Amino acid sequence: MAKINGIYAAGMSILNDDLSLNVRETISHAERIIDQGCHGVAIFGSTGQAQLISISEKIDLLNNLSENKYKDNFIIGTGLNSLSETINLMKIASSLNFKRFLIMPPAYYKYGDKEVIEFYTKIIKSIPDCEIILYNFEKLCGYKFSVNCVIELNKRFPSQVIGVKDSTYNLFENLKIENFSILPGSELKLLKGLEIGCSGIITATCNVTAELSRKVYDDFISKKEQTSNQKLCDIRKVFDKYNLISGLHTFYSEKNKIYKNILPPLSLLSDIEKKDLKENLSNLNFSLSTSMAA
């Protein structure tokens, strides 16, 4: 088991005009942000609208992704509430030699640590060779991982429960597990996280901040003076004013109209919000062209 370190984007899903998944463009988008600086991409996380995309489309993408030159740089999200469907999708991904998965507990229902441990236990017993990054995002699923729950899962399954994406931010400053990847969900936490022993980040806005995020990471590793962290944080703060999926699709649609396609009930930013986004980013000397400079 190798620890996951670095800058990971929560990949975007690119849709056709009929709102079906455009597999080729989704993979091409992921390749571009890896080329721009990301160490890897998490496919079918919340940013990728995973909960709204059909299983058949996910399988189609996995089949194509399995032949990609960056195959080892991908983490596969499931975006499913159903335990059996989660296991079945993971089995298909495993048959294509994907090993690392980003899995959030089911949404809607109320439960606690005991039930969460049982949920992951059933997954791991069905797929013993998997490596799981726990997805801690109370805002989306209604459950917040406790430090004790993560420690217990790793204790029971040290080869399978290998890390956590912390988008609730109650773990990254408090969790200490040897050889365990802790990856906050915002660029605002990147430098501080690295300073206290975190492994990197997995974030939505790395779709546009790949180069800047990678520079902050590399400068920290090389013990160089930080010259990009403030701008990186300022850009994140601009996007944080909106729904991140809406903001990212609106941002990218300025260059390619295919990014305007988004699954209901999600939507693009309003005209007023779009104008505000562009103005605030312009004030930071940041645009689509600068974000895509490799």
Secondary structure, 3 states (H helix, E strand, C coil): CCCCCEEEEECCCCECCCCCECHHHHHHHHHHHHHCCCCEEEECCCCCCHHHCCHHHHHHHHHHHCCCCCHHHEEEECCCCCHHHHHHHHHHHHHCCCCEEEECCCCCCCCCHHHHHHHHHHHHHHCCCCEEEEEECHHHHCCCCCHHHHHHHHHHCCCCEEEEEECCCCCCCCCCCCCCEEEECCHHHHHHHHHCCCCEEEECCHHHHHHHHHHHHHHHHCCCCCCCHHHHHHHHHHHCCCCHHHHHHHHHHCCCHHHHCCCCCCCCCCHHHHHHHHHHHHHCCCCHHHHCCC
